[in-house]
Amino acid sequence: TLFVSRDGGETWRELEGMKKLPSSPTWSFPPRPWTSHVRAIALKDDPQPGGVAHIPEDRLRLGVVPTMSVAENLVLRRYRYAPFSRGPVLQPQAVGEFARQVVAEYEIATPGPDAPTRQLSGGNIQRLILGRELHGEPGLIIAAHPTSGLDVSATEQIHTLLLRRRDEGAAVLLVSEDLDEILALADRVAVLFRGEIVGVVPADQAKPERIGLLMMGQRS
């Protein structure tokens, strides 16, 4: 697991495909390379390989469609595939069953799968995104500030979910500026300064003083 901190906004946006690089570099990740500008999220139950999950920084603007229902948002990356569609026709029963399963598993507090997503709290919207992205056991999880603005309970649950996926074998790239969060979760800490990695520190050596110097651009 690699957790990234500080001044890496442009760099991780390029990595996750939010910003296209002029040279379109290739990042190697099994089972095949993928270019930085490809934003398709490929999960285990999709017909395309890749195994990449994405938890965006702006959950309302990039993570969900607020006017759509909870169920619709949960199948946002899967609605084209069976059992959620048959040709061009969406299958409401399959969508509803999947939504109820994810709502229960991720403890999403909602009046029901048909409720508009905009009615949910920030913590429950984030649980919805996690449920959608982590379902299917992705091999790589890119999580940008996943606990920003959330209460203690929601934060702890999200930490637990990410660590569980890590323990199950997924690689987790966490972008965060919360030093306590990084030191609590990281296996390795890579510090970005002005778009460049200035140091990679093992978790057992990631003391606040050392990380602070790296955050100011002093290379290790």
N, C-alpha and C positions, 0 to 999 in steps of 0.2 A: 504494500500500500504506500502511495506517495501523496503526501499532503503539501500543498503549496501555499505560501503566505506572502502577502504584501506586494503591491505595485506590479501585479501581474495581469491586470485586467485585459490589456490588448493581447497579451500572449495566450491566455487561456481562451479568449474569444476566437482566436485563430485556430487553436487546437480543437475546440468543440464545433467549429464550423460557422460561428456567428459572423466571422469576418474572413473574407477571402484574401489570401496572400497573393502578391503578384506572381510569385514563382510556383505556387500551388505545390508545396512540399508534400512528401508522402510520409505518413507516420506508420510504423510497422506495429501491427497488433494482430495476433492470431485470430481467425484462421487465414486472414489475407490483409494486405496493406489497404489503407484507405486515405484519400486525399483530404486535406484540411477543410475544403469547402463543401464536402458532402455531409448533409445534415440528417440523412435518413437514419432513424433509430432502428436497429435490427435486433430483435429479441428472439428468444428460443422458439416461440410459437409463430413467428413470421417465416415466410418462405425464403427470406434472404439471409445470408450469413453475416456475421459481424459481432453480435453479442454486445452492443454498446447501448448503455442507458444514459440519459441526460436529465439532470435536475438543474434547471436554469436559475439564475440569480433573481430575476424579476418574475415571481411566480404568477402574478396576475396578467402581465403583458405577454409573457413568453411560455408560461407553463400550462395555462388553461384558457378556454374560451368562456368567460364569465356568464354569458347569456345562454350557454348550452347547459344541459342537465348534467348531473353527476355521472350518470351512466354513459352519456355521450362522450364526456371528457375521458372517462376510463378506457374507452375503446378508440380513442382518437388516433392511435397509431396502428390499430388492428382492424378497423371497420371494413377494410377492403377484402379481408381474408375470412375463410371459413373458420368457425361456424357463424360468424357475425354477419356475413352477407352471402347471398346466393345470386350470383351474377351482379346486376346493378341494384338489387333489392336488399335493404337492411333487414335483419332478422331480429325483431324486438325481444322475443323470448330469450334468445341466446345472449343478447346484450344485457338484458335484465338479470339473468342468472349469473353472468360474470360479474356484473356490478355488485350484486348482493354479496357474492363471495369475497370480493376485494374490500368492500365496506366493512364486513365483519372481521376479516383478517387484519386489516390495518386500523381498525377502531376509528373509522371516519364518522364523526358525529354529524348526521344529516337527517332531515325529515324522511328521506327516502331516495332511491336512485333517480327518481324523476324530478327531484328538486333542482332549481337553478343553482349552479355552482356559486354564483355571486352571493348567495345567502350564507355560505359557509364562512367560518372564521379563518384567519390566516393560517393557524395551525392545522386545521382540517383540510384546507386547500393543499397545504404541503403534504399531508398524509395521502391525499388523493393522487398527487403527482408521484409520490414514492410508490404507491400501490400500482399505478400504471407502469412506471418505468422498471421497477424491480421484479415485477411478475415475469416469470420465464427465465430466471436465473441468468442475467447478463454476465458476460465475462469481464467487462470494463464499465465502471460507473464514474461518470464525470459529474461532480456535485459542486455547484458554485454557491457559496454562502447559504447552505441549506437550512440553517437555524436562525438566520437574521430576522429579528423582530418577533420571535416566537417566545412563548412563556416557558418556564422551567420544565413542565411536564412534557410539552411537545418536543422540546430540545432533547430531553433524555430519551424519548422514544425514537427520535430520528437517529441519534447516536447509536442506540442499540441496533436498529435496523441496518445501518451501514456496517457496523462491526460484525454483525451476523453474516452479512454477505461476504465480507472479507474473510471470515473464518471458513466460509463455504468454498473459498477459492477465487472469488472475484478480486480484480484489481480496482482500487478506489483512488481516484484523483480528486482530492478535496481542495477547493480554492477557498481560503478563509483569511481574514485579518484578525480573528479572535485567537490570541496567543494561548489562552487557557484551553480552548477547544482543540487547538493543534497539538499542544503538549499532552493532552489527555488521550488523544486518539491516534496520533501518528506512529507509524513504524519508521518512516524517514521524513524529514522536513527539508523541502527545497525552497529556498528564499529567492524571490524574483525582485530585481531592482532595475528600473528603467528598461524592462523587457528582457533582461538577461538573468540567468540563474547565477547567483554569486556564491552559492554554497549549498551542499546537500549534507545534512547532518543526521546520523542515526538517532533514534528516539532517546536512547539512554545517554546521549551526549548533548541533547538539545536543551541546554540551560537558557533561561530567559536572557541572561547577559550576552551569551554568544549569538543568540538569534537577533537580539537588538542591534548588535554591531553589523550583522549581515543585512539587516533591514535598512541600515544607513549606507549600504554599498561597500562595506569593508569585506573583501573576499577572504574566505577561509584558506 
